[in-house]
Amino acid sequence: MSAQKVREVVRQIQGLPAAHAQAALTAVPRKSARYVVKTLKSAIANAENNHSAKLKDLVVLEAVAQTGMTLKRFTPKARGSAGPILKRRCHVKIVVSDKPQH
């Protein structure tokens, strides 16, 4: 999925408490929201397991979608030429913390 499509969803959860962000993403009817909520759940689980943080204290500090590798494919076109197909990918990064950001 292209980073542009994912960025529209990711912008909605920046600065929200983690529980509210998770609830907000389940209401978004986009395919990219499913990927972002999966990444958010992973970030929450990592914070709880590795840093003994509680879900009610966690806040989404940073949520970004950056461009990844693009697969290049070609489809046949008229008169023997080829038309490019770009299969775009992205990297989703979500940072959650229990400390307020100043």
CNS distance restraints for C-alpha pairs under 8 A (distance, minus, plus):
assign (resid   1 and name CA) (resid   5 and name CA) 7.08 0.50 0.50
assign (resid   1 and name CA) (resid   6 and name CA) 7.40 0.50 0.50
assign (resid   1 and name CA) (resid  32 and name CA) 7.49 0.50 0.50
assign (resid   1 and name CA) (resid  87 and name CA) 7.65 0.50 0.50
assign (resid   1 and name CA) (resid  88 and name CA) 5.78 0.50 0.50
assign (resid   1 and name CA) (resid  89 and name CA) 5.08 0.50 0.50
assign (resid   1 and name CA) (resid  90 and name CA) 6.52 0.50 0.50
assign (resid   2 and name CA) (resid   6 and name CA) 6.71 0.50 0.50
assign (resid   2 and name CA) (resid  67 and name CA) 7.20 0.50 0.50
assign (resid   2 and name CA) (resid  87 and name CA) 8.00 0.50 0.50
assign (resid   2 and name CA) (resid  88 and name CA) 4.98 0.50 0.50
assign (resid   2 and name CA) (resid  89 and name CA) 5.25 0.50 0.50
assign (resid   2 and name CA) (resid  90 and name CA) 5.92 0.50 0.50
assign (resid   3 and name CA) (resid   7 and name CA) 5.95 0.50 0.50
assign (resid   3 and name CA) (resid  65 and name CA) 5.58 0.50 0.50
assign (resid   3 and name CA) (resid  66 and name CA) 5.80 0.50 0.50
assign (resid   3 and name CA) (resid  67 and name CA) 5.38 0.50 0.50
assign (resid   3 and name CA) (resid  68 and name CA) 7.97 0.50 0.50
assign (resid   3 and name CA) (resid  88 and name CA) 7.77 0.50 0.50
assign (resid   3 and name CA) (resid  89 and name CA) 6.75 0.50 0.50
assign (resid   3 and name CA) (resid  90 and name CA) 5.05 0.50 0.50
assign (resid   3 and name CA) (resid  91 and name CA) 7.59 0.50 0.50
assign (resid   4 and name CA) (resid   8 and name CA) 6.82 0.50 0.50
assign (resid   4 and name CA) (resid  65 and name CA) 7.89 0.50 0.50
assign (resid   5 and name CA) (resid   9 and name CA) 7.41 0.50 0.50
assign (resid   5 and name CA) (resid  32 and name CA) 6.88 0.50 0.50
assign (resid   6 and name CA) (resid  10 and name CA) 6.21 0.50 0.50
assign (resid   6 and name CA) (resid  32 and name CA) 5.39 0.50 0.50
assign (resid   6 and name CA) (resid  33 and name CA) 7.45 0.50 0.50
assign (resid   6 and name CA) (resid  36 and name CA) 7.74 0.50 0.50
assign (resid   6 and name CA) (resid  65 and name CA) 6.31 0.50 0.50
assign (resid   7 and name CA) (resid  11 and name CA) 6.00 0.50 0.50
assign (resid   7 and name CA) (resid  64 and name CA) 6.84 0.50 0.50
assign (resid   7 and name CA) (resid  65 and name CA) 5.58 0.50 0.50
assign (resid   8 and name CA) (resid  12 and name CA) 7.19 0.50 0.50
assign (resid   9 and name CA) (resid  13 and name CA) 7.52 0.50 0.50
assign (resid   9 and name CA) (resid  25 and name CA) 7.85 0.50 0.50
assign (resid   9 and name CA) (resid  32 and name CA) 7.01 0.50 0.50
assign (resid   9 and name CA) (resid  33 and name CA) 6.12 0.50 0.50
assign (resid   9 and name CA) (resid  36 and name CA) 7.70 0.50 0.50
assign (resid  10 and name CA) (resid  14 and name CA) 7.00 0.50 0.50
assign (resid  10 and name CA) (resid  36 and name CA) 7.07 0.50 0.50
assign (resid  10 and name CA) (resid  63 and name CA) 5.92 0.50 0.50
assign (resid  10 and name CA) (resid  64 and name CA) 6.38 0.50 0.50
assign (resid  10 and name CA) (resid  65 and name CA) 7.17 0.50 0.50
assign (resid  11 and name CA) (resid  63 and name CA) 7.13 0.50 0.50
assign (resid  11 and name CA) (resid  64 and name CA) 7.69 0.50 0.50
assign (resid  13 and name CA) (resid  21 and name CA) 5.25 0.50 0.50
assign (resid  13 and name CA) (resid  24 and name CA) 7.69 0.50 0.50
assign (resid  13 and name CA) (resid  25 and name CA) 7.91 0.50 0.50
assign (resid  13 and name CA) (resid  60 and name CA) 7.05 0.50 0.50
assign (resid  13 and name CA) (resid  63 and name CA) 7.36 0.50 0.50
assign (resid  14 and name CA) (resid  60 and name CA) 5.71 0.50 0.50
assign (resid  14 and name CA) (resid  61 and name CA) 6.34 0.50 0.50
assign (resid  14 and name CA) (resid  62 and name CA) 5.98 0.50 0.50
assign (resid  14 and name CA) (resid  63 and name CA) 5.88 0.50 0.50
assign (resid  15 and name CA) (resid  59 and name CA) 6.46 0.50 0.50
assign (resid  15 and name CA) (resid  60 and name CA) 5.20 0.50 0.50
assign (resid  15 and name CA) (resid  61 and name CA) 5.56 0.50 0.50
assign (resid  15 and name CA) (resid  62 and name CA) 7.35 0.50 0.50
assign (resid  16 and name CA) (resid  20 and name CA) 6.36 0.50 0.50
assign (resid  16 and name CA) (resid  21 and name CA) 5.75 0.50 0.50
assign (resid  16 and name CA) (resid  59 and name CA) 5.87 0.50 0.50
assign (resid  16 and name CA) (resid  60 and name CA) 5.66 0.50 0.50
assign (resid  17 and name CA) (resid  21 and name CA) 6.12 0.50 0.50
assign (resid  17 and name CA) (resid  56 and name CA) 7.60 0.50 0.50
assign (resid  17 and name CA) (resid  57 and name CA) 7.57 0.50 0.50
assign (resid  17 and name CA) (resid  58 and name CA) 5.97 0.50 0.50
assign (resid  17 and name CA) (resid  59 and name CA) 4.16 0.50 0.50
assign (resid  17 and name CA) (resid  60 and name CA) 6.04 0.50 0.50
assign (resid  18 and name CA) (resid  22 and name CA) 6.15 0.50 0.50
assign (resid  18 and name CA) (resid  40 and name CA) 7.98 0.50 0.50
assign (resid  18 and name CA) (resid  44 and name CA) 7.56 0.50 0.50
assign (resid  18 and name CA) (resid  55 and name CA) 6.89 0.50 0.50
assign (resid  18 and name CA) (resid  56 and name CA) 7.51 0.50 0.50
assign (resid  18 and name CA) (resid  58 and name CA) 5.48 0.50 0.50
assign (resid  18 and name CA) (resid  59 and name CA) 5.06 0.50 0.50
assign (resid  18 and name CA) (resid  60 and name CA) 5.78 0.50 0.50
assign (resid  18 and name CA) (resid  96 and name CA) 7.44 0.50 0.50
assign (resid  19 and name CA) (resid  23 and name CA) 6.34 0.50 0.50
assign (resid  19 and name CA) (resid  55 and name CA) 6.83 0.50 0.50
assign (resid  19 and name CA) (resid  56 and name CA) 6.90 0.50 0.50
assign (resid  19 and name CA) (resid  58 and name CA) 7.91 0.50 0.50
assign (resid  20 and name CA) (resid  24 and name CA) 6.02 0.50 0.50
assign (resid  21 and name CA) (resid  25 and name CA) 6.15 0.50 0.50
assign (resid  21 and name CA) (resid  60 and name CA) 7.80 0.50 0.50
assign (resid  22 and name CA) (resid  26 and name CA) 6.49 0.50 0.50
assign (resid  22 and name CA) (resid  37 and name CA) 6.31 0.50 0.50
assign (resid  22 and name CA) (resid  40 and name CA) 7.28 0.50 0.50
assign (resid  22 and name CA) (resid  41 and name CA) 7.81 0.50 0.50
assign (resid  23 and name CA) (resid  27 and name CA) 6.82 0.50 0.50
assign (resid  24 and name CA) (resid  28 and name CA) 6.82 0.50 0.50
assign (resid  25 and name CA) (resid  33 and name CA) 5.84 0.50 0.50
assign (resid  25 and name CA) (resid  34 and name CA) 7.62 0.50 0.50
assign (resid  25 and name CA) (resid  36 and name CA) 7.77 0.50 0.50
assign (resid  25 and name CA) (resid  37 and name CA) 6.23 0.50 0.50
assign (resid  26 and name CA) (resid  33 and name CA) 7.36 0.50 0.50
assign (resid  26 and name CA) (resid  34 and name CA) 7.62 0.50 0.50
assign (resid  26 and name CA) (resid  37 and name CA) 7.49 0.50 0.50
assign (resid  28 and name CA) (resid  33 and name CA) 6.29 0.50 0.50
assign (resid  29 and name CA) (resid  33 and name CA) 7.25 0.50 0.50
assign (resid  30 and name CA) (resid  34 and name CA) 7.29 0.50 0.50
assign (resid  31 and name CA) (resid  35 and name CA) 7.16 0.50 0.50
assign (resid  32 and name CA) (resid  36 and name CA) 6.32 0.50 0.50
assign (resid  33 and name CA) (resid  37 and name CA) 6.03 0.50 0.50
assign (resid  34 and name CA) (resid  38 and name CA) 6.23 0.50 0.50
assign (resid  35 and name CA) (resid  39 and name CA) 6.35 0.50 0.50
assign (resid  36 and name CA) (resid  40 and name CA) 6.10 0.50 0.50
assign (resid  36 and name CA) (resid  92 and name CA) 7.17 0.50 0.50
assign (resid  37 and name CA) (resid  41 and name CA) 6.08 0.50 0.50
assign (resid  38 and name CA) (resid  42 and name CA) 6.37 0.50 0.50
assign (resid  39 and name CA) (resid  43 and name CA) 6.27 0.50 0.50
assign (resid  39 and name CA) (resid  92 and name CA) 7.35 0.50 0.50
assign (resid  39 and name CA) (resid  93 and name CA) 7.75 0.50 0.50
assign (resid  39 and name CA) (resid  94 and name CA) 7.11 0.50 0.50
assign (resid  40 and name CA) (resid  44 and name CA) 6.17 0.50 0.50
assign (resid  40 and name CA) (resid  94 and name CA) 6.45 0.50 0.50
assign (resid  41 and name CA) (resid  45 and name CA) 6.10 0.50 0.50
assign (resid  42 and name CA) (resid  46 and name CA) 6.13 0.50 0.50
assign (resid  43 and name CA) (resid  47 and name CA) 6.24 0.50 0.50
assign (resid  43 and name CA) (resid  94 and name CA) 6.73 0.50 0.50
assign (resid  43 and name CA) (resid  95 and name CA) 6.99 0.50 0.50
assign (resid  43 and name CA) (resid  96 and name CA) 6.67 0.50 0.50
assign (resid  44 and name CA) (resid  48 and name CA) 6.20 0.50 0.50
assign (resid  44 and name CA) (resid  55 and name CA) 7.14 0.50 0.50
assign (resid  44 and name CA) (resid  58 and name CA) 7.77 0.50 0.50
assign (resid  44 and name CA) (resid  96 and name CA) 6.99 0.50 0.50
assign (resid  45 and name CA) (resid  49 and name CA) 5.97 0.50 0.50
assign (resid  46 and name CA) (resid  50 and name CA) 5.61 0.50 0.50
assign (resid  46 and name CA) (resid  51 and name CA) 7.59 0.50 0.50
assign (resid  47 and name CA) (resid  51 and name CA) 5.22 0.50 0.50
assign (resid  47 and name CA) (resid  52 and name CA) 6.59 0.50 0.50
assign (resid  47 and name CA) (resid  53 and name CA) 5.73 0.50 0.50
assign (resid  47 and name CA) (resid  96 and name CA) 7.41 0.50 0.50
assign (resid  47 and name CA) (resid  97 and name CA) 7.58 0.50 0.50
assign (resid  48 and name CA) (resid  52 and name CA) 4.72 0.50 0.50
assign (resid  48 and name CA) (resid  53 and name CA) 4.64 0.50 0.50
assign (resid  48 and name CA) (resid  54 and name CA) 6.13 0.50 0.50
assign (resid  48 and name CA) (resid  55 and name CA) 7.35 0.50 0.50
assign (resid  49 and name CA) (resid  53 and name CA) 7.65 0.50 0.50
assign (resid  53 and name CA) (resid  57 and name CA) 7.13 0.50 0.50
assign (resid  53 and name CA) (resid  58 and name CA) 7.21 0.50 0.50
assign (resid  53 and name CA) (resid  98 and name CA) 6.71 0.50 0.50
assign (resid  54 and name CA) (resid  58 and name CA) 6.60 0.50 0.50
assign (resid  54 and name CA) (resid  98 and name CA) 7.86 0.50 0.50
assign (resid  57 and name CA) (resid  97 and name CA) 7.96 0.50 0.50
assign (resid  57 and name CA) (resid  98 and name CA) 5.16 0.50 0.50
assign (resid  58 and name CA) (resid  96 and name CA) 6.11 0.50 0.50
assign (resid  58 and name CA) (resid  97 and name CA) 5.27 0.50 0.50
assign (resid  58 and name CA) (resid  98 and name CA) 4.47 0.50 0.50
assign (resid  58 and name CA) (resid  99 and name CA) 7.82 0.50 0.50
assign (resid  59 and name CA) (resid  96 and name CA) 5.42 0.50 0.50
assign (resid  59 and name CA) (resid  97 and name CA) 5.49 0.50 0.50
assign (resid  59 and name CA) (resid  98 and name CA) 6.12 0.50 0.50
assign (resid  59 and name CA) (resid  99 and name CA) 8.00 0.50 0.50
assign (resid  59 and name CA) (resid 100 and name CA) 7.84 0.50 0.50
assign (resid  60 and name CA) (resid  94 and name CA) 7.13 0.50 0.50
assign (resid  60 and name CA) (resid  95 and name CA) 5.97 0.50 0.50
assign (resid  60 and name CA) (resid  96 and name CA) 4.45 0.50 0.50
assign (resid  60 and name CA) (resid  97 and name CA) 6.65 0.50 0.50
assign (resid  61 and name CA) (resid  94 and name CA) 7.74 0.50 0.50
assign (resid  61 and name CA) (resid  95 and name CA) 5.54 0.50 0.50
assign (resid  61 and name CA) (resid  96 and name CA) 5.45 0.50 0.50
assign (resid  61 and name CA) (resid  97 and name CA) 6.55 0.50 0.50
assign (resid  61 and name CA) (resid 101 and name CA) 7.42 0.50 0.50
assign (resid  62 and name CA) (resid  93 and name CA) 7.67 0.50 0.50
assign (resid  62 and name CA) (resid  94 and name CA) 5.63 0.50 0.50
assign (resid  62 and name CA) (resid  95 and name CA) 4.94 0.50 0.50
assign (resid  62 and name CA) (resid  96 and name CA) 7.08 0.50 0.50
assign (resid  63 and name CA) (resid  92 and name CA) 7.42 0.50 0.50
assign (resid  63 and name CA) (resid  93 and name CA) 5.66 0.50 0.50
assign (resid  63 and name CA) (resid  94 and name CA) 4.34 0.50 0.50
assign (resid  63 and name CA) (resid  95 and name CA) 6.32 0.50 0.50
assign (resid  64 and name CA) (resid  92 and name CA) 5.89 0.50 0.50
assign (resid  64 and name CA) (resid  93 and name CA) 5.31 0.50 0.50
assign (resid  64 and name CA) (resid  94 and name CA) 6.56 0.50 0.50
assign (resid  65 and name CA) (resid  90 and name CA) 6.33 0.50 0.50
assign (resid  65 and name CA) (resid  91 and name CA) 5.53 0.50 0.50
assign (resid  65 and name CA) (resid  92 and name CA) 4.50 0.50 0.50
assign (resid  65 and name CA) (resid  93 and name CA) 6.33 0.50 0.50
assign (resid  66 and name CA) (resid  90 and name CA) 5.48 0.50 0.50
assign (resid  66 and name CA) (resid  91 and name CA) 5.17 0.50 0.50
assign (resid  66 and name CA) (resid  92 and name CA) 6.57 0.50 0.50
assign (resid  67 and name CA) (resid  88 and name CA) 7.81 0.50 0.50
assign (resid  67 and name CA) (resid  89 and name CA) 6.29 0.50 0.50
assign (resid  67 and name CA) (resid  90 and name CA) 4.41 0.50 0.50
assign (resid  67 and name CA) (resid  91 and name CA) 6.22 0.50 0.50
assign (resid  68 and name CA) (resid  88 and name CA) 7.23 0.50 0.50
assign (resid  68 and name CA) (resid  89 and name CA) 4.94 0.50 0.50
assign (resid  68 and name CA) (resid  90 and name CA) 4.31 0.50 0.50
assign (resid  68 and name CA) (resid  91 and name CA) 5.86 0.50 0.50
assign (resid  69 and name CA) (resid  88 and name CA) 6.83 0.50 0.50
assign (resid  69 and name CA) (resid  89 and name CA) 5.81 0.50 0.50
assign (resid  69 and name CA) (resid  90 and name CA) 7.30 0.50 0.50
assign (resid  70 and name CA) (resid  86 and name CA) 6.35 0.50 0.50
assign (resid  70 and name CA) (resid  87 and name CA) 5.61 0.50 0.50
assign (resid  70 and name CA) (resid  88 and name CA) 4.62 0.50 0.50
assign (resid  70 and name CA) (resid  89 and name CA) 5.94 0.50 0.50
assign (resid  71 and name CA) (resid  86 and name CA) 5.91 0.50 0.50
assign (resid  71 and name CA) (resid  87 and name CA) 4.96 0.50 0.50
assign (resid  71 and name CA) (resid  88 and name CA) 6.47 0.50 0.50
assign (resid  72 and name CA) (resid  84 and name CA) 6.91 0.50 0.50
assign (resid  72 and name CA) (resid  85 and name CA) 5.98 0.50 0.50
assign (resid  72 and name CA) (resid  86 and name CA) 5.01 0.50 0.50
assign (resid  72 and name CA) (resid  87 and name CA) 6.38 0.50 0.50
assign (resid  73 and name CA) (resid  84 and name CA) 5.91 0.50 0.50
assign (resid  73 and name CA) (resid  85 and name CA) 4.96 0.50 0.50
assign (resid  73 and name CA) (resid  86 and name CA) 6.39 0.50 0.50
assign (resid  73 and name CA) (resid  87 and name CA) 7.61 0.50 0.50
assign (resid  74 and name CA) (resid  82 and name CA) 5.96 0.50 0.50
assign (resid  74 and name CA) (resid  83 and name CA) 5.41 0.50 0.50
assign (resid  74 and name CA) (resid  84 and name CA) 4.49 0.50 0.50
assign (resid  74 and name CA) (resid  85 and name CA) 5.44 0.50 0.50
assign (resid  75 and name CA) (resid  82 and name CA) 5.58 0.50 0.50
assign (resid  75 and name CA) (resid  83 and name CA) 5.20 0.50 0.50
assign (resid  75 and name CA) (resid  84 and name CA) 6.40 0.50 0.50
assign (resid  75 and name CA) (resid  85 and name CA) 7.01 0.50 0.50
assign (resid  76 and name CA) (resid  80 and name CA) 6.99 0.50 0.50
assign (resid  76 and name CA) (resid  81 and name CA) 6.24 0.50 0.50
assign (resid  76 and name CA) (resid  82 and name CA) 4.65 0.50 0.50
assign (resid  76 and name CA) (resid  83 and name CA) 6.17 0.50 0.50
assign (resid  77 and name CA) (resid  81 and name CA) 5.18 0.50 0.50
assign (resid  77 and name CA) (resid  82 and name CA) 5.15 0.50 0.50
assign (resid  77 and name CA) (resid  83 and name CA) 6.01 0.50 0.50
assign (resid  78 and name CA) (resid  82 and name CA) 7.97 0.50 0.50
